[in-house]
Amino acid sequence: MRRAFFQIAVLAFLLFDATPGDASVFSRGRQRNNSKISLRKRLHINTLITEPGTAEVDWSNLYSFTSTNFSMPSAIKYTPSGSNILWGRTEYSVAFDTVASASVGGSRLTQFSQALTLTGVAVLHDGDKFDFAIAPQATFFLRDESGSRLGAIAIARYDSGRNSIGGTFGWSAATNTSGSNPAGQYDAGVGLGHQLSGSKLLEKFTPHFNGEWDKPSGDVRTLGAFEGIEFQATRRMAFDLSFQQLAVRGNAPDRQIVVGMTVNLGHTH
């Protein structure tokens, strides 16, 4: 199982590395794509949804080596304690950039997030190894664009021993289209993680890989690769170091580093 797991990881990386893409879409929509950092962790690190009755915070620092842009993608998540699909098996979250700083005309412009993304992750199947969820999502623009984006994401995850593999497929549509806000957009992703073994210290580390395909209407597809390692410091606190390559082999690839922290705040009552 372990050998097959890493063969899939290598194959996925080669697939994403060998196909050209255009980084312009990622560059135009970078603020919106920051909200996907929390989503990618669901596939191999974090649980599919936050433990019922608890709140959780994802907070990251993202720096682009290519553009020198800096942002702090954040997500606040809460799953109510209950016994039904909407109140007990659905996590509600809001994602935004606490800080977004970009170099503009030789000077640096620092602002709050361009958009707020609201997501509800509803677990439709909770098995011993396989989980499946549907996540309706809405993004509301606070500046630079008008209107919103509405859509949904399907999330599947399979756990076997120390290995986790997951996939996503999403679609969204704009209420008000523009050159940087396409009418429709499809995206798909795959994530793999492997918890190390051998000692109590090594068991706290989980190397992981993600690949992502993105196709806006009226534009070319884009491809990204994300690799990193997570450190589970305590039961409720984890740290993550990741490297992101947007448009892996495109006309204007973007190389980024993300240092993040996930904190479960415990039961709210």
N, C-alpha and C positions, 0 to 999 in steps of 0.2 A: 504493500500500500504506500509506504513512504517513497519508494523509488518511482512509482507511477505518479505520485503527487508532484515530485520535483520535475519529472519529465513533462507534465502538463504545464508547469510554471515556465520552463525553458521554451517550450513550443509557443506559449502565449506571448512571451517576450519577443521571440523572433518574428512572430506574425505582426506585432505592433511596430517593431523596428524596421520591417522591410517594406512597409507600405507608405508612400509619400502622402503628406497632408499639407494643409495651408494653415499657418498659425494665426492668420488674421482674425478668424472667428474667436479663438481663445483670447486673443488680445482685446478684442472689442467686448467680450462678455466675461472678462476675468472676475469682476466683482460677483457676478451671478454664479460662476463656477466654484467660488470659494465655499459656497454652501454645501458642495458635494464632499468636502473633506470628512464631515461627520458621517455621511452616507457610506463612504467607502469603508470606514472602520467597522460597520455592521457586518461586513462580509467575512471577517477573519479575526477581529480583535474584540470589540465590544459585543455585548449581547444584542440580539436583533432589536429588542426594545428595552428601555430602562425597566428595572424591576418594579412591578406594580406597587404603588404607594410611595415611590421615591422620585426625587428630582435629580437631574444630572447636568453638569456643565462641561462642554467641550470648548477649550480656548487654545488658539494657536497663534504663532508668529510666522508669517510667510514673507520671504524675501526673494526677489527675482534677480539672479545674477545677470540676466540679459538686459532688463530695463531699469534696474535699481529700485523698482517699485516695492513698497512695503505695506502689508496689511495685517490685521489681527482678526481672522475669521473666528467667529464664536457661535455657539449653539446652546440654547437652554431647552432642556427636555424634561417632560413630566408624564408619567403614566399613572392615572388614577387607580386606586384599589377598588376592585369590583369583580363581578362575575359574568359580565356580558361583553360583547365585542367592542362596544363604544366606550364602556366604562370598566376597564380592567384588562383589556387586551389591545388597547390602542394607545400609542405614545403620541403626545402632542408636543411640537417643538417650534421654536422660532430661531432662524439663523440670520446672521448679519455680520458685517465687519465693524468691530469696535473702533478701529482706526484704518483709514485707507490713505496712503501717502504716495504720491506720484510726482515724478520730475516733469515739469511743464515749462517749456521756454527758458530753460536754464535755472529755474527756481523750483522749489518743492511746494506742492499744494497738498495740505493735509485736511481731510474731511471725515465725517462720519460715513457710514455705509451708503452705497448707491441704492441698495434695495433691502427689503425684508422678505425672507422666505418662510412661509408657514407650511408645516407638514404634519400629517396625521398618519402614523404607521400602524395599520391594523393587521394583527396576526390572524390569518385565516386557518393556518394549520400549524400546530405546535407538537412536533413528534420528538422521539428520543434522539434522532439524528438529523432529520430533515424538517426545516421550517419554511413557511411561505407567507409573505405579507404583501398587501397592497397599500400604497402610500399616496393619497391625493395630495396635491401640492399647489400652492399659490405664491407667486412672487410679486410684490408691489414695489414699484420704483419710487424713490424719494427724490431723485435728481437725474439729470442727463437724459432720461427717457420719460415718456408718459404712459399711463395705463398700467397693465399688469400682464403676467403670464400665468396661465392655468393649465394644469396637467396632472399626470399620475405616474407612479413608478411601481413596477412589480419587482419584488425582492425575494430571492430564494437562497437558502444556505444549507450546506450539508456538513456535519461534523463527524469525524471518525478518529477516535483516539486523540492525538495531539494535533491533528490536521483539520483545517477548515477550508472549504471552498464555497464561494458564493457568486451569484450573478444578479445583474439588474437590467431592466429594460424600461426606458421612460419615454414619454411623449409630452410635449407642451405646445401651447398656442398663444400668440400675442393678441391682446385686445386692441392694441394700436401698433401697427408695424412701422419699422424704420430700417435704415441701412444696417444698423447694429442690433436690431430686435426683429429677427425673422418671424414670418407668419406661423411657421411650424418648425418643430425641431424634434428629432429622434436621437436617442443615445442608448448605448449598451455598455455594460462593464462586467469585468470578471475580477475576482479577488481570491488570493490564496495566502494562507498563513500556516506556520508550523511552530508550535511551542517546543522550545529546546528541552532537553533532558540531560541527566547526568549528575546534577547536584541541585540543592535548594536554590542556589543563586542562578544557575542556568535556566531553571524552570520559570524564572520571572521574565525571561526574554522570549519574544515572538517575532521572528523575521516575517515580512509580508511583502506581497507584490500585488499591484492592481494594473489592469489595462483598461482603456476607455476609448470607445468609438462614438463620434458625434457627427450628425448630419443635419445641418439647418436647411430649410427649404431655400432654393435659389442659390446655394453655395456648395462648395466642395466639402467632402468629409474631412474630419480632423481626427487624429489619433494621439493618445497620451499614454505614458508609462509612469508608474509611481511605485517606488520601492523604499522600504524602511525597516525599522525595528522598534518594537514596543517594549517598555519596561514596566511591569506591574509592581509598583513600589509597595502598596498595601492593598487590602481587599477593595478599598474604595478610591484609590488614587493610582493613576497610570500616566506615564510619560511616553511620548512618541517622537522619533526623529525620522523624517521622510525626505526623499528627493523626488522632484516632479519634473518630468520632461513633457512639455506640451508641444504638439506637432513634432513628434520624435524625429522625423526626417522630412521637414517641410521647408518652405521658403524663408520662414522667420521663426525658428524654434525658440522656445522660452525655457530656460533652466531655472528651477526654483528649489529652495530648501524650506522645510516646514518643521518647526519645533512646537509640539503641542502637549497639552495636559488634559486629562479627563478626570473629573471629580464627581463621585456620587455623594450627594448631600444627605443621604439617608431618608428615613420615613418622615413625611411632612406632618404627621399627626400621631 
